[in-house]
Amino acid sequence: MARVIMFAVAAVVLVGCVSPEEYEARDRALCEEKTGVKQSEGADSTVATAYDRCRQDLAAKREAARRAQTEWNITNYRQNVGR
């Protein structure tokens, strides 16, 4: 079991070579371009709400992809190396 965990952690580290700051900058730029605002301006603004929603959607998609990759790594390891 420890080997599986070690393999999964190693795979995530190798896949996740982009720093959190780089993800932040990419997300900010994408959502700024998509909504036309530089930053969230408050809950009353429809555009700011769209910006916040864009950021949340990107974070959720990234987390889902990370989880799927981890599950795939574990399954692949078990199939090829054994339990």
N, C-alpha and C positions, 0 to 999 in steps of 0.2 A: 504494500500500500504506500509506503514511503517513497518507493521508486516512482510510482504513478504521480504522486504529488510533485516530486522533484521534476519529473519530465514536463508536467503541465506548467509549472512555474517557469521553467527554462523556455518553453515554447512561447509563453506570454511575453517574457522579457525580450525574446528575439523578435517577435512580431511587433511589440510595442516600442520600437526604437524612436518614436516621436515623443518629445517631451510634452508634459501638460501645458507648458507655455506656448508651444507651437500649435497644439490643438486649440487652445484658447484664441490665439491670433487668427487661425484659419476660420474658426467658428464666427468670430466677431466680424471678419471681413466678409464672409459669405452672407451672414444675416444683415449686415449693413447694406450690402449690394441688393439683396433680395427685398428689403423693406424700405430702403432709402433713408434710414436714420443712422446716426453715428453711435448712439447708445440709447438705452432705455430711458425714456423721459417721464415715466410715471404711469400709474394704472389707468388714468383717465384718457390717455391718448390711444386711439385704435392702432396707430402705427407702432407705438412702443409696445403694446400688447402683442402685436404680430412679431416684433423683434424678440421679445421674451419667449414666445411660443416657438419661434425658429430655433433659438438657442437650446430650449428644452428638448425639442425634437431631435436635434443633432446629437445631444448628449445621450438620449435614449437609444438612438440607432447605434451609436458607438458602443454602448454597454451591451446591447443585444449581440452585436458582431463579436465582441470580446468573449462573451459567454459561449456563443456558438463555436468559436475557434477553440476555446478551452475544451468543450465537450468533444469536438472532433479529435483533438489531440489525444485525449484520454481514450476514446474509443479506438482510434488508430493504434495507439500503443498497446492496448489490450489485445487487439486482433493480431498484431505482428510480433509482439514480444511475449505475451502471456500475462497471466494475472499474478 
